[in-house]
Every structure is written in C-alpha cells, then in structure tokens.
C-alpha cells in the first residue's frame, strides 16, 4: 500500500510538470556495446556514431541504413564527428589513436598516435575544415591538416594536461583548457600563446564560443561555469549555483544566454551579460523504461540551432525538451533504457540524435 501511494503521488506530481512521455523513436541504430556519441552531418543527411564495440558507423539519417563501418580502432571509440564541410570524419579512441576518414567512402586517411583521453571536449575542426586540433590529455595539444595528416602546430604547457579545445568562429584563435583549471588562448596560424587565464580551481572539461567569437564559456569540475573575454582573457562572469561537476556550458546562438547542467538533477539558464540566473529547473524525475517516473540525473545536453529549445539526456534513458525562455518541459521522449551520453540537434532543429549505454543511437522527430 505504501508503495502504491508513493508511486501515485510521484506520478501525479510529474504529470503536473511535463507532458505525457512519448515512446516513439523514428529510427533505432544498433551497435554491439555502449554508444558514446552521435552527431548529424552538416547537411543533416547522415549520422555518425561512436561505440565501445570498437567501431564508428555512418548511417543514412532518413532511413537508418548503415553506410559505413569504420573499424580501425583497437579499443572503445569515444568520439566521432564530421568536419564542417562534411567531407571528413574524425574518431578518437581509448587506444590513444586519432583517425581521419573520408566521409563519402569510409576510407581511413590518416592516423595520429600517442594521446590520452581524459573525458573532455578533446577534438575540434576549424570552421574551414582545413585544421583539426586535438587536446591530447598530455602537455602538448596538436593541430594537424586533415588532408595530409601533417602536424602543423604543437601547443605546449610545461605542467598542464589539455582536456578541451575549440576554434574561434573565424578560425583565427584556438582555446585549450587544462587539468589545472587554466584557459589558454593561441594564435591558430602561428601557435603563439596570446593569453593564459586563471580562475577555475579544477579540471575544465568543456568550452563553447559565442557566435560572434567575442566570449567563451567554460565548464569545470569546480562546480562553476565562467565567461571570458576572448580578446583580453579577462573573466567576465562566474556562474555559481551548481553543486557538482558542470557537465556542459553553451551559449545560445544569439549569445544572450548560457545554458549549464551538471552531475545532478538541475540545469540552469543565465544572462550572458550579467551572469544572473534566469531559470533553474530541477529534472529530478525521469521516465524509466517501464513508463513510471523515477529519480534520474542529467548526463548530456544541447541547445537547438535557433536557441529556443534545450534537449537534456537522463541517466534513466529519458530525453526531455525544454523551452529556453521559460524553462518549461514541453516534451519527454522515452525509448532508451540506459544513460543517454550524447544528444545533438539536426541542423534544421527538427530532429535530435541520441547515444546511449543501451547499445543504440536513436533519431527522433520533434515536429
């Protein structure tokens, strides 16, 4: 009786917060082990997935047909992504190897060895697709040419390990973050260090540029996100309130807001100019595989291309779509049965692709 009362109470509470859960997934993409990441190609016609089954796979985003199996790694494939022009694919694995592939043929083109993953945003293409930067997990971050595989630059710090890397929207700067909580700004052509910024007190696993390239936001294990001026390296705002590691921090496309989430049940929306918290939404309830509500923490998130929606992946396997302006949950998608480790919108914002520990990736239609 107590169990029935509790379940009924929680169900009614949850029902008053969100719309009914939906189980319908458009396409299910199967791997043989956990799926670590999934992303659309720039034209939205393909999906790339990375899995612990030692492969990355390229899929037709409309039909779910497997186009290529990229099988050159000897350990878990942690990340996979397309170049901005859609012609190349980069994969990174626990075998300490980065591979570059031809996206059309699935042919392996180049290999870079001897890096060490530490769970950050470890690889990034330049906007023109002519460079790839790797935060190696060691003292040196490398920049290479995907056409030739040649290493162009080595970005080195004496005592720090690089965890995350990103190019500025104009491709002129590279930003790296470290295990010591520092942010480094580099000239993308010469490799000269321009600024070193200190503020965080623990690992920085993620960073994001504003669309105009004037600011970055960083996500740290010190339970904060911070906004920095790219030109001067000056810290502009500290976004405090989370009580565990900040898993991601991103600007909305208009640059006016920042969205953060961490290893807990809340995400927050902030004013990017003032650092004021605009919304705090506690997503402590998620729909489990049996369609009953349950406690579930956030493990992934992203913002739609138009900035109006936030998609959040839960440890329960549920996905929740939230309005950025109001913080209101507008949709809950059920289908995955384990952690949703990666979630990305399609370029037109009408679909999302998710990657889960249930050995599947799924493509969902939102409208």
LUMVEX-861832 format. One record per atom (N, C-alpha, C, O): x negated, y negated, z negated. Coordinates in steps of 0.02 Angstrom, whole numbers, plus 50000, padded with zeros to 5 digits. Example, Ala and Ser with C-alpha at 12.3 -4.5 7.8 and 13.67 -1.06 7.14 Angstrom:
BEGIN
493405028449610/493855022549610/493405016549610/492885016649577/493585011249646/493165005349643/493554999849606/493304994349598/
This chain:
BEGIN
499585006050000/500005000050000/499564993750000/499704988950036/499034993749958/498584988049956/498254986950024/498174981250047/498074992450056/497754991850122/498254989050173/498064984850214/498874991250170/499384988750216/499504981350205/499564977550252/499544979250141/499654972150125/499084967850152/499194962650181/498464970250141/497874966450163/497874965750239/497754960350266/497994971250273/497994971250346/498524966550373/498404962850421/499114966750344/499664962450366/499504955150355/499624950950398/499214953650296/499034946750281/498524943950330/498594938450356/497994947850342/497464945650386/497734944950457/497554940250493/498154949650477/498434949350545/498844942950555/498774939650606/499254941250506/499654935250512/499224928950512/499354924150549/498704928950469/498254923350468/497914922350535/497864916750560/497674927750563/497324927450626/497784925550683/497594921750727/498384928050681/498864926650734/499044919250735/499214916550787/499024916050676/499164908950673/498594904650697/498674898550706/498004907750707/497414903950727/497284904450802/497054899550832/497404910150832/497244911250902/497824914350938/498304916850908/497764914251004/498254917651044/498114925151040/497594927251016/498584929051064/498524936351061/497904938651100/497724935751151/497584943851074/497004946551107/497194949751172/497744952451180/496724949451220/496844952351285/496314957651298/495714956551285/496524963451322/496064968851333/495824969251405/495374973151420/496104965351450/495974966151521/495294963351541/495164957451532/494864967551567/494224965451598/494284966851672/494534972051693/494044962251712/494094963151784/493654968851808/493874973251845/493024968751786/492534973751810/492104975951751/491894971751711/491974982451746/491504985051697/490904987951733/490964991951779/490304985851711/489674987951742/489314992351691/489164990151636/489164998451710/488895003451663/488145004151667/487865004651722/487825004151609/487125006051602/487095012251558/487605014851536/486475014651545/486385020551504/486155019051434/485985023651397/486135012651415/485935010651348/486165003451339/486505000651382/485985000451282/486184993551268/486044989051328/485534989751362/486494984351341/486384979251392/486194972751356/486584970051317/485594970351370/485314964651333/485524957851361/485624953151324/485594957451427/485764950951457/486144952151522/486094957351553/486534947051542/486904947251604/486994940051628/487114935551587/486934938951693/486994932151719/487224932451792/487074937151828/487574927251813/487774926551883/487204923651924/486764920251898/487204925151989/486764921652036/487014914552045/487594913152029/486604910052071/486814903052078/487434902152121/487814897352111/487554906652169/488154906052211/488744909852182/489294909752211/488644913352126/489184916952093/489374923552125/489854926752103/489004925752176/489194931752213/488884938152185/489104943652200/488364937352143/488034943152114/487954942252039/488014936752012/487834947852006/487674947951934/487044952051925/486954957151957/486604949651880/486014953451861/486084955451787/486264951351745/485944961751772/485974964251703/485304967251683/484934969751726/485144966951619/484524969851592/484704974451535/485124972851493/484394980351533/484614985551487/484024989151454/483464989251479/484184992151396/483714996551362/483605003151398/483195007151376/483975004451451/483875010551490/483285009851538/483195013951583/482875004551528/482265003151565/482385000151634/481914999551674/482994998251649/483154995451715/483494988651709/483784986951658/483434984851762/483884979251776/484274981151838/484024984751881/484894978851844/485314980551901/485624974251930/485804969551895/485684974351996/486024969052033/486694971752057/486734977152086/487224967852045/487904970152060/488264965052103/488124959052100/488734967452143/489194963052178/489704960452127/490054964452096/489744953852119/490164951052067/490914951552082/491324950852036/491084952752144/491794953452162/492044960552155/492614961652135/491624965352173/491844972452174/491554976652118/491824981952101/490994974352089/490654978452038/490194983752068/489914987752032/490114983752134/489684988652166/488954987152150/488734981352154/488584992352131/487874991452116/487484990652182/487534994952226/487114985252187/486734983752248/486004986152243/485724988752291/485704985252183/485004987352174/484904989552101/485204986752055/484484994452092/484224996152026/483484994352025/483094997052065/483294989951980/482604987551975/482264991551920/482364990151861/481874996551939/481645001551892/480895001551879/480615006951870/480574995751879/479854995651872/479574995251802/478974995551793/480014994651752/479774993851683/479725000551647/480055005451665/479305000551594/479195006651556/479485006251486/479375010651445/479865000951472/480175000051406/480804995751416/480974993851472/481144994351361/481764990451363/481674984051406/481174980551399/482154982751449/482164976451487/482584971551447/483184972451438/482254966251423/482574961651376/482934955851410/483454953551385/482664953451466/482964947751500/482894948651576/482414951651600/483384946051612/483354946051685/483744939951710/484274938351683/483484936651761/483834930851787/483644929251858/483104931151881/484084925651893/483954923351961/483584916651960/483644912751913/483194915552013/482914908852024/483474904152045/483994906452069/483384897552037/483914892852055/484124893252128/484704891852144/483674895352174/483864896052244/484154902952259/484354904352316/484174907352208/484474913952216/484054919052253/484284924552265/483434917352271/483034921752313/482594926552273/482384931752299/482454924852211/482014928952169/482384930952105/482864927752084/482144936352075/482364938652009/481754939551966/481244942051989/481794937651903/481264938951856/481534943351800/482084942251776/481134948351780/481314952651724/480744952851674/480154952551693/480924953451610/480424953951557/480604959851513/481194961051498/480094963551492/480214969851455/479764970351394/479264966751387/479964974851349/479554976451291/478914980151310/478504981551267/478824981751374/478194984651397/477654979351409/477114980851434/477814973051389/477354967351396/477194965651468/476654963351484/477684966851512/477604965451583/478174960951607/478754962051589/477994955851647/478484951851684/478444953951757/477904954451786/479024955351786/479054957251857/479474952151895/479974949651870/479254950651956/479634946352002/479864950652060/479474954552088/480504949852080/480814954052130/481134949752185/481314943952173/481184952652243/481574949652296/482314951152284/482514956952280/482724945952277/483424946952258/483834950252313/484324953552298/483644949352374/484034952152429/483894959552439/484344963552450/483254961352436/483064968352449/482974972552386/482994978752389/482864969252329/482714972952268/482004975252264/481834979252220/481574972852309/480874974952310/480474971252257/480544965252247/480034975052222/479584971952174/479044968152210/478724970752256/478934961852191/478454957552224/477804956552185/477264957252212/477874954852120/477284953152080/477374955352008/477934956151983/476794956251975/476784958351905/476324953851865/475774952051888/476534952051804/476114948551757/476124952451692/476654953451663/475544954651669/475494958851609/475254954851549/475064949051554/475274958351492/474974955951430/475334949951400/475034944751388/475984950751389/476344945851348/476674949651291/476674955851291/476964946151243/477274949351185/477924945651169/477904939751151/478484949151174/479124945851162/479244944951087/479074949251046/479554939151070/479744937851001/480464935450996/480644931850949/480874937451044/481594936051038/481794928951053/482304926651026/481424925351094/481594918551111/481824917851184/481954922751218/481854911651205/482034909851274/481384909851313/481094904551326/481144915751333/480444916751350/480244915451422/479654915251436/480714914351467/480534913351537/480994908151568/481584907851551/480724904051614/481124898851646/480854897451716/480244896951725/481294896651764/481114894351830/481124886651832/481514883551796/480704883751873/480754876651887/481374875551931/481604880151965/481644869451931/482254868151970/482184869652045/482674871452077/481574868852072/481474870152143/481274877452157/481144879252215/481264881652106/481124888852111/480394890452129/480234896152144/479954885352129/479274886452150/478804888452093/478224890152105/479044888152031/478644889951974/479054894051924/479664893251920/478714898351888/479004902051832/478564900851772/477954901851775/478864898851716/478484897951654/478674903551606/479254905351599/478164906251573/478254911751526/477984909851458/477394908451451/478424909751407/478204908951338/477994915851314/478424919951296/477354917151314/477094923951312/477144927351244/477014933351239/477324923551191/477294926451125/476594926551097/476464929451044/476124923451134/475434922851113/475234915551115/475664911151119/474574914151111/474344907251107/474404903551173/474354897451174/474494907051227/474504903951293/475164905251329/475374911051335/475474899951352/476044900451397/475784899851468/475344895751481/476044903851513/475794903851582/476314901351630/476914902451622/476084897951682/476504895651736/476244898851800/475654898151816/476674902351836/476454905751896/476904904151955/477464901751947/476634905552014/477004904452076/477364910952094/477034915952106/478024911052097/478384917252111/478264919852182/478354925852194/478064915552229/477934917952297/477294922052302/477244926752340/476794920052262/476144923352266/475964927452204/475534931852207/476284925952148/476094929152085/475494925952053/475274928152000/475214920852083/474614917452058/474784913351996/475284909751994/474364913851945/474434909651885/474174902651901/473604901751920/474604897751893/474444890851909/474184886951850/473714882951856/474474888051791/474304884351731/474294888851671/474654893851669/473884887151622/473884890451557/473964885051504/473544880651497/474514885351467/474674880451415/474484883451348/474804888251326/473974880851316/473664884251260/473684880151196/473564874051197/473844883451141/473764880651074/473354885651033/473404891651043/472954883050988/472464887350955/472774892050904/472534897650897/473284889850870/473534893850814/474274895650818/474554898350771/474584894050875/475304894950879/475494899950933/475144900650983/476054903550921/476324908150970/476934905051002/477374902450968/476964905151069/477524902151105/478124906651105/478074912651119/478704903851090/479324907751084/479834905951138/480214910251159/479844899651159/480354897451208/480044892351255/479564888951238/480334891951315/480064887551366/480624885151411/481114888751422/480564878951436/481054876251483/480734870851525/480294867151502/480954870251588/480764864751632/481274859151624/481864860351611/481044852951632/481494847251635/481904847651699/481684850751748/482484844451701/482904844751761/482564842251825/482734844451880/482084837651818/481714835251877/481094839451892/480744838151941/480944844351849/480384848851860/479704845951843/479194849251854/479684839951816/479044836551803/478734838351735/478134837451725/479144840751690/478894842451623/479094849551604/479584852351628/478684852351560/478834858851529/478834857751454/478414854151427/479304860851420/479314860651347/479244867851321/479564872451346/478814868651272/478734875051238/478844874151164/478734868751136/479074879451131/479164879351058/478794885251027/478644890151061/478654884650963/478194889350932/478464892450868/478994890550842/478084897350843/478254900650780/478094896250720/478284897950664/477754890650730/477604886150676/478074880150673/477974875550634/478604880350714/479104875150712/478934868950751/479234863650740/478444869250796/478244863450835/478544863650906/478704868950932/478604857650934/478844856851003/478294853351042/478034848251021/478124856251100/477584853551141/477854851651209/478234855351240/477634845751233/477834843151298/477224843051344/476694840651324/477304845651405/476744846551451/476914843551520/477494843251540/476394841251555/476464839351625/476494845851666/476044849951662/477024846651705/477134852951741/476654853851799/476584859451824/476344848551822/475864849051878/475154850251854/474784854251884/474954846851801/474254847251778/474154851751718/473594854051706/474684853051680/474614856951618/474374852851560/474234855551507/474314846251568/474104841951514/474644841351460/475224840351476/474434842051397/474914841151342/475054833751333/474594829751326/475694831951334/475914825051329/476104823051258/475934817551236/476444827451223/476674826051156/476694832651116/476784838051144/476594832051051/476724837551005/477164834850949/476974830050915/477734837950940/478224835450891/478294840350834/478354846450845/478304837750774/478364841750713/478994839750676/479134833850668/479374844650653/479994843250616/480294849650588/480474849950530/480354854650631/480614861150608/480104864350561/479504862850564/480354868850519/479914872250471/479894879750481/479634883350438/480174882150537/480174889250551/480204890250627/480214885350664/480234896450648/480234898150720/480774894250757/481334893350733/480604891950817/481084888850863/481184893650921/480744894650962/481774896650924/481904901950973/482264899551036/482284903151086/482534893451034/482904891151092/482864883651101/482764879951052/482924881351163/482944874251177/483344872951240/483414877351282/483604866951246/484014865051303/483914857751318/483904853551273/483834856151383/483794849151405/484494846351414/484964850051432/484574839951402/485164836451425/485134835951502/484594836451531/485704835051533/485724834951607/485294829451636/485004830451690/485254823751603/484844818251629/484104819051612/483694815051635/483924824251573/483234825651558/482914821251505/482314821651494/483304816951474/483024812151426/482974815051355/482594812351314/483344820351341/483334823251274/483274830851279/483444833851331/483034833951226/483094841151217/483394842451149/483354838351103/483704848351142/483934850651077/483614857451065/483574861651110/483384858551003/483044864750985/483434868350931/483764865250889/483394875050933/483744879350885/483224883250845/482784886450875/483264883050779/482734885750737/482984890450683/483564890250662/482524894650660/482654899050603/482674895050537/482844897950486/482514888650538/482554884650477/483254882150462/483364877950419/483744884850500/484464883450490/484674876550516/485214874150499/484254873550558/484434867050588/484354867350663/483994871650690/484694862750697/484534860950766/484304853650765/484524849750722/483874851850811/483614845050812/483604842350884/483484846050931/483744835850890/483744832450954/483134828050959/482964824450912/482784828451016/482154824951025/482174820651088/482514822251136/481804815051086/481714810851145/481144813851187/480594814951162/481274815251250/480784818651292/480194814151309/479634816551314/480314807751317/479774803251336/479274802151279/478674801951291/479524801451218/479084799851162/478954805751116/478464805551078/479364810851119/479304816451073/479604815051005/479544819150959/479914809350997/480204807350932/480834811250916/481254812450960/480894813350853/481504816650831/482054811450824/481964806450789/482624812650856/483174807950855/483704809750803/483974805450768/483864816150799/484384818450753/484204825350726/483914829450761/484384826550663/484354833250634/485074835550621/485444832250584/485264841150650/485944843750644/485934849050589/485724854750601/486174847150531/486154851450472/486854853650452/487334849950459/486894859750426/487534862350403/487574869850408/487904873150367/487224872750456/487204880050461/486824882850401/486384879550373/486984888950384/486674892150325/486254898150343/486014901750298/486164899450407/485724904750430/485384902550495/485494896950519/484964907050524/484604905350585/485084902550638/485634905150647/484884897250671/485284894450726/485124898550789/484554898450813/485624901950815/485514906350872/485464902550938/485054904250981/485874897450946/485824893551008/486044886350995/486444884950950/485784881951037/485974874851035/485934872251107/485414872751138/486484869551132/486504867151201/486894860651205/487354859451166/486704856551253/487094850551269/487694852351313/487654857151352/488224848651306/488744848951356/488494845451419/488044841251414/488764846951478/488494844051540/488484836451541/488054833551575/488934833151507/488934825851506/488434822951457/488344816851454/488104827251418/487604825051371/487864821851308/487464819551266/488514821551299/488814818051242/488874822351180/488924819751124/488864828851189/488954833351131/488424838751132/488114840151184/488324841751074/487894847551066/488304853051032/488664851750984/488234859051057/488584864851027/488054869350996/487554871051028/488164871350934/487704875850899/488084881750868/488674881150851/487734887250860/488014892950823/487434896750793/486864896150816/487574900550741/487024903850706/487234910850684/487774913250701/486784913950644/486904920750619/487414920650564/487284923050508/487994917950578/488544917950530/489184917950570/489204920350626/489714915350541/490364915650574/490614908950598/491194908250615/490174903950600/490394897250620/489984894750680/489404896450688/490314890650721/489944886550768/490164879350757/490694878050727/489764874650781/489874867650767/489774863650831/489354865450873/490144858150837/490074853350892/489874846750861/490174844450812/489364843550891/489064837550863/489064831850914/489054833150974/489084825750891/488974819950933/488224819450947/487834818850900/488034819551010/487324819751027/486974813151013/486364813151005/487334807651009/487014801150995/486934799850921/486414797250899/487434801650881/487414800050810/487224805950766/487024805050708/487284812150792/487164818050752/487744819850707/487694824350666/488304816250714/488894817650673/489224824150695/489304825450754/489424828150646/489794834350661/490504832650680/490864829350642/490714834850739/491384833550764/491874839150747/492444837950728/491634845350753/492054851250739/491644856550705/491054857450720/491954860050660/491674866150631/492234871350633/492764870450603/492094876650669/492594881950675/492314888450646/491794890850668/492654891150598/492454897450568/492794903150604/493404903950601/492394907050639/492654912750677/492524919150637/492244924050663/492734919150575/492584924950533/493024930850547/492894936350523/493534929850586/493944935450607/493844936750681/493824932150721/493784943150698/493734945050768/494164951150780/494324954850734/494354952150843/494754958050859/494284963950870/493844963650913/494374969150833/493984975250841/494254979450898/494744977750931/493914985050910/494094989350966/494794992250957/495114994051007/495044992650895/495714995350883/496254989950883/496824991150864/496054983950905/496514978250910/496754975750842/497254972150839/496404977550789/496544974750723/496014969450707/495434970350727/496204964150672/495714958950656/495204961450605/495364965350561/494584959050612/494064961150565/493534955650560/493484951250603/493144955850506/492604951050497/492094952250552/491904957950565/491864946850584/491404947650639/490984941350648/491264935850654/490324942150649/489884936450656/489734935050729/489834939250772/489504928950742/489334926750810/488634929250828/488174928950788/488564931850890/487904933850912/487714931050980/487144932251003/488154927351014/487974924151077/488474918651092/489024918551064/488284914051136/488744908751154/488494904751213/487904905051230/488934901151245/488764896951303/489304891751314/489844892251286/489154886751354/489624881351370/489784881651444/489354883051486/490414880251461/490634880551531/490294875051572/490084869951544/490254875851638/489934870851680/490244863951676/489894858951684/490894863451663/491214856951656/491224854451584/491464848951571/490964858451537/490904856351467/491544856651427/491544854651368/492084859151455/492724859051420/492834865251376/493274865151333/492444870551387/492544876751350/491884879351323/491354878251351/491954882951268/491394886651238/491604893951236/492154895551214/491164898351258/491284905551254/490824908451201/490224907251202/491104912251155/490734914951098/490804922551098/491354925251102/490234926051093/490234933351087/490144935351015/489754932350978/490514940550994/490514942550924/490194949450914/490134953350962/489994950850853/489714957350837/490234962850841/490054968750849/490864961050836/491404965950842/491514968150914/491844973250926/491244964250962/491374965451033/491874960751062/491974960651123/492204956751021/492694951951045/492344945851076/491784944151058/492694942651122/492464936351152/493014931251141/493594932651152/492824925351118/493314920051106/493134913851147/492554911851149/493644910951179/493574904951219/493864899051179/494434899451155/493474893851171/493654888351127/493634881751166/493184880751207/494104877351153/494094870651182/493544866451147/493524866051086/493124863351187/492574859451159/492834853351121/492574851651068/493324849951148/493564843651118/493954844751053/493914840551008/494314850351048/494744851350990/494504856750942/494694856950884/494064861250967/493864866950926/494394872350921/494334876850880/494914871950963/495464876850961/495294882951002/495074882451059/495404888850972/495314895151009/495914895851057/496484895951036/495764896451121/496294896851171/496374903851200/496874905351232/495864908051190/495914914751218/495434919451182/494884917451164/495654925551171/495224930751142/495244936851189/495784939351205/494654939051210/494594944651257/494324950651220/493814950251185/494654956351227/494464962451194/494334967851246/494704968551295/493794971551236/493604976951282/492954980051261/492894986151258/492464975851244/491834978351217/491954981451148/492414979451112/491544986351130/491614989751066/491004988951021/490944992250970/490544984451041/489934983351001/489694976151015/490014972451053/489144974350985/488884967550991/488894964951062/488724968551109/489104958651071/489044955151135/488424950851131/488424945451100/487874953151162/487224949951154/487114944151202/486674939951191/487504943851256/487404938651306/488074936951337/488494941251347/488164930451351/488794928251382/488634922151426/488304917451404/488874922351489/488734916951536/489354915551578/489714920151597/489464909151594/489984907251640/489734907951712/489134907551725/490194909151758/490044908651829/489944901351847/490164896951810/489624899851903/489504892851922/490134888751928/490124882651915/490694891851948/491324888051953/491724887951888/492254884851885/491474891351837/491794891351771/492424895651766/492754895451715/492584899551818/493204903351818/493124910451790/493614913851777/492504912651782/492364919251755/491804918851704/491414914051703/491754924051663/491174924951621/490914932051630/491294936551648/490274932851619/489974939551618/489664940551549/489324936151523/489774946451520/489534947851453/489124954351453/489234958751494/488654954751407/488224960651399/488284963151328/488274959151281/488344969651320/488494972451254/488084978651237/487824982151281/488044979851172/487724986051148/488144992251162/487924997851150/488744991351188/489154997251206/488965000151274/489325004251302/488384997851300/488095000451362/488444997851425/488375000751478/488834992451418/489164989551476/489044982051479/488904978751430/489114979451540/489224972351552/489914971851582/490154976451615/490244966251570/490934965351596/491014958451626/490734953551601/491384958251680/491564951951713/492294950651700/492724954751717/492434944951671/493104943051651/493344937051691/492964932351702/493974937151712/494264931451746/494654927251696/495064929851659/494514920751695/494824916351646/495414912551674/495834910051636/495464911951740/496024908351770/496164910951840/496614908551873/
